[in-house]
Amino acid sequence: MAVNLYSKIEVRPSQSGRIEVTADIPLHLVDDDSKRSTASENQELLEPLRLAASATLDHLATGDRSVHVDANCQIPIGAGLGSSASTTVATISAVAKSRRARLDREEIFKLAFIPENYLHGQPSGVDQATCIYGGVIQFKKPSKIKAISVKRPPTILVCDSGAHRSTKGLVESVVKKSQEQTDRFQKHLNEITAISNDVMKALQNEDRNQLGSLMDRNHELLRQIGVSTPALDRLVAEARKAGALGAKLTGAGGGGCIIAVCDDSHARSNIARKLRKAGGTVYNVSLDLGGVD
């Protein structure tokens, strides 16, 4: 589900004649010792934007590489909210427009794998698909994207635990565990797939209680797989205790955010207040239908 947190990209000619990237993004990651990341790590987070710009220029077969990309992102890095996909998708579209070209959604989707692969290893593509298409989608690898019509979107909130992690490292960890515990892991994945299908039905039927129950079960499976943390589990429990119909981690896990589905906006305000007291940072988000401009 695409939500109303955005990345904005400004493109202008560069003075050097080469691809340049600057950004106003919450770049710092926090490691296990609660220390800020180094300047080199922050620079590495800008590299996907350079790759996105370069891939777009290559795709357009333009010899002019004079591009300065300036990114502004509202989405915290490493929080499980698709910040890298949002900025790279926006960069691809903006660079193309700067060359008076308009790429279709499929072209943007394919190009976005270049920076996403660099940053995450082997991403599924769901983050960039959500940013590109907007609304609610069902995604199946490698690139099956189905728009889901939802008449009354659920009332949700996002709560950031404050601990941000590398998606690439988490993906590698999960892959290793799947290879060590093949049968158990596959059983979990099969149930998660079934949950995903049932979630689509619950959304279309506007059955928020069922949606909440499915989110709760999904979080438990993700916890068993090993991608949750005590901090995420605590926020999920606090959200449920405060009246959430269901809650789960979002993104790769290992830190980042939870999402909670609420009965209405009044209930959301109460849940948000309790989560802030528990040390979380709350975003009251809503559905965005537009996708990339």
C-alpha positions in Angstrom: 0.0 0.0 0.0 1.5 3.3 -1.1 1.2 6.0 1.6 1.6 9.8 1.7 5.3 10.1 2.5 7.2 11.4 -0.5 10.5 11.8 -2.2 11.0 14.8 -4.5 13.8 15.1 -7.0 15.1 18.3 -8.7 17.3 17.8 -11.8 19.4 20.5 -13.4 22.6 20.6 -15.5 25.7 20.0 -13.5 28.7 22.4 -13.5 31.1 19.5 -13.8 29.4 18.0 -16.9 29.1 14.7 -15.0 26.4 13.1 -12.8 26.3 14.8 -9.4 24.0 13.9 -6.5 23.1 15.9 -3.4 20.3 15.1 -0.9 18.3 16.3 2.0 17.6 12.9 3.4 17.7 11.5 7.0 20.9 9.6 5.9 22.2 8.3 9.2 21.8 4.7 10.1 22.2 3.5 13.6 24.3 0.4 14.2 24.1 -2.2 17.0 26.2 0.0 19.3 23.9 3.0 18.7 26.6 4.9 16.9 26.1 7.1 13.9 27.1 5.8 10.6 30.3 7.0 8.9 30.5 9.6 6.1 31.5 6.8 3.7 28.4 4.9 4.6 26.3 8.0 4.0 28.0 8.5 0.6 27.1 4.9 -0.2 23.5 5.7 0.3 23.8 8.4 -2.4 25.3 6.0 -4.8 21.9 4.4 -5.8 20.7 7.8 -6.9 23.8 8.2 -9.1 23.2 4.7 -10.5 19.5 5.5 -11.1 20.4 8.7 -13.0 23.2 6.9 -15.0 20.9 3.9 -15.9 18.2 6.3 -17.1 20.6 8.3 -19.3 21.9 5.0 -20.7 18.4 3.8 -21.4 17.6 7.1 -23.2 20.9 6.7 -25.2 21.9 10.3 -24.5 25.5 11.3 -24.6 25.0 14.3 -22.4 25.9 13.2 -18.8 25.5 16.7 -17.3 23.0 16.1 -14.6 22.8 17.3 -11.0 20.2 15.3 -9.0 19.0 16.9 -5.7 16.8 14.6 -3.6 14.5 15.6 -0.8 13.0 12.6 1.1 10.4 12.6 3.9 11.0 8.9 4.6 13.6 7.7 7.1 16.4 5.5 5.8 16.5 1.9 6.9 13.1 2.0 8.5 11.3 -0.5 6.3 9.2 2.1 4.5 10.8 1.9 1.0 12.9 5.1 1.2 15.5 3.8 -1.3 12.8 2.7 -3.8 11.0 6.0 -3.5 14.0 8.1 -4.2 15.4 5.9 -7.0 12.0 5.7 -8.8 11.6 9.5 -8.5 15.1 10.0 -9.8 14.5 7.8 -12.8 11.3 9.7 -13.7 12.8 13.1 -13.1 16.0 12.5 -15.1 13.9 11.2 -18.0 11.7 14.3 -17.9 14.7 16.5 -17.8 15.5 15.0 -21.2 11.9 15.6 -22.4 11.2 11.9 -22.2 8.4 10.1 -20.3 9.1 6.5 -19.3 6.2 4.1 -18.8 5.8 2.2 -15.6 7.3 -1.0 -16.8 10.5 0.9 -18.0 10.8 2.6 -14.6 10.3 -0.7 -12.8 13.1 -2.4 -14.7 15.5 0.4 -14.4 14.9 0.7 -10.6 16.4 -2.8 -10.1 19.9 -1.4 -11.0 20.1 0.9 -7.9 18.0 -1.4 -5.7 20.2 -4.4 -6.5 23.2 -2.3 -5.5 21.7 -1.4 -2.1 19.7 -4.5 -1.2 21.4 -7.4 -2.9 18.4 -9.3 -4.4 15.2 -7.3 -3.7 11.8 -8.6 -4.8 10.8 -5.4 -6.5 7.7 -4.9 -4.4 8.9 -1.5 -3.0 9.6 0.1 -6.4 6.3 -1.4 -7.8 4.4 0.2 -4.9 6.0 3.6 -5.4 5.5 3.4 -9.2 1.9 2.3 -9.3 0.5 3.8 -6.1 -2.7 2.6 -4.4 -2.9 -1.0 -3.1 -1.1 -3.7 -5.1 -0.6 -7.4 -4.9 2.9 -8.4 -6.0 4.4 -11.7 -6.9 8.0 -12.3 -8.1 9.4 -11.7 -10.5 7.2 -8.9 -11.7 3.5 -9.8 -11.5 1.7 -6.6 -10.3 -2.0 -6.5 -9.7 -3.9 -3.4 -8.7 -6.4 -4.0 -5.9 -9.5 -1.8 -5.7 -10.3 -0.9 -2.1 -13.4 1.3 -1.6 -12.6 2.2 2.0 -8.9 2.0 2.8 -8.1 1.0 6.4 -7.1 3.5 9.0 -3.5 2.8 9.7 -0.5 4.3 11.5 3.2 3.7 11.2 5.5 3.7 14.3 9.3 3.9 14.0 11.2 2.0 16.7 14.2 4.2 16.0 16.6 1.3 15.3 17.5 1.3 11.6 19.2 -1.5 9.8 20.6 -2.6 6.4 18.1 -4.4 4.3 20.8 -6.2 2.4 22.3 -7.7 5.6 18.9 -8.9 6.8 18.0 -10.4 3.4 21.3 -12.4 3.5 20.6 -13.5 7.0 17.1 -14.8 6.1 18.5 -16.6 3.0 21.1 -18.3 5.2 18.4 -19.4 7.6 16.2 -20.7 4.8 19.0 -22.9 3.6 19.7 -24.3 7.1 16.0 -24.9 8.0 14.5 -25.7 4.6 11.3 -27.5 5.6 10.4 -25.3 8.5 11.1 -22.1 6.6 9.1 -23.2 3.5 6.1 -24.0 5.8 6.3 -20.4 7.2 6.5 -18.9 3.7 3.5 -21.0 2.5 1.4 -19.6 5.3 2.6 -16.1 4.7 1.6 -16.4 1.1 -1.9 -17.6 2.1 -2.1 -14.7 4.6 -1.3 -12.3 1.7 -4.1 -13.6 -0.4 -6.5 -13.5 2.6 -5.5 -9.9 3.3 -6.6 -8.9 -0.2 -10.0 -10.4 0.4 -10.3 -8.7 3.8 -9.4 -5.3 2.2 -12.0 -5.8 -0.6 -14.6 -6.9 1.9 -13.7 -4.0 4.3 -13.3 -6.5 7.1 -10.9 -4.7 9.4 -11.1 -7.3 12.2 -10.1 -10.0 9.8 -7.3 -7.8 8.5 -6.0 -7.2 12.0 -6.0 -10.9 12.8 -4.1 -11.7 9.7 -1.5 -8.9 10.5 -1.1 -10.4 14.0 -0.4 -13.9 12.6 1.9 -12.5 10.0 4.0 -10.8 12.6 4.3 -14.0 14.6 5.6 -15.8 11.6 8.1 -13.1 10.9 9.2 -13.3 14.5 9.7 -17.0 14.1 11.7 -16.5 10.9 14.0 -14.2 12.9 13.5 -10.8 11.4 11.7 -9.1 14.4 13.3 -7.6 17.4 12.3 -7.1 21.1 11.7 -3.4 20.3 9.4 -4.2 17.4 7.6 -6.9 19.4 7.1 -4.5 22.3 5.6 -1.8 20.0 3.3 -4.4 18.4 2.1 -5.5 21.8 1.6 -1.8 22.9 -0.4 -1.1 19.8 -2.7 -4.1 20.4 -3.1 -3.2 24.1 -4.0 0.3 23.1 -6.8 -0.9 20.8 -5.2 -1.7 17.5 -7.1 -4.3 15.5 -3.8 -5.8 14.5 -0.1 -4.8 14.1 3.0 -6.1 12.5 6.5 -5.1 11.5 6.9 -3.7 8.0 9.9 -4.0 5.6 12.9 -6.3 6.1 12.7 -6.2 9.9 15.7 -6.1 12.3 14.5 -2.7 13.4 12.6 0.0 11.6 8.8 0.3 11.8 5.6 -1.4 12.7 2.2 -0.8 11.1 -1.1 -0.9 13.0 -4.6 -1.0 11.7 -7.1 1.0 13.7 -10.9 1.0 14.0 -11.1 4.7 13.2 -9.2 8.0 13.4 -10.2 8.5 17.1 -8.8 5.0 18.0 -5.7 5.9 15.9 -5.1 9.0 18.0 -5.3 7.0 21.2 -3.0 4.3 19.9 -0.5 6.9 18.6 -0.4 8.6 22.1 0.4 5.2 23.8 3.1 4.4 21.2 4.8 7.8 21.7 4.9 7.1 25.4 6.5 3.8 24.6 9.3 5.6 22.8 8.1 5.3 19.2 7.9 7.9 16.5 4.4 7.9 14.9 3.4 8.7 11.4 -0.3 9.1 10.7 -0.3 8.0 7.1 -3.0 7.4 4.5 -3.4 5.8 1.1 -1.8 7.5 -1.9 -3.3 6.6 -5.2 -1.0 8.5 -7.5 2.3 6.7 -7.7 5.3 8.3 -9.4 4.7 11.5 -11.3 
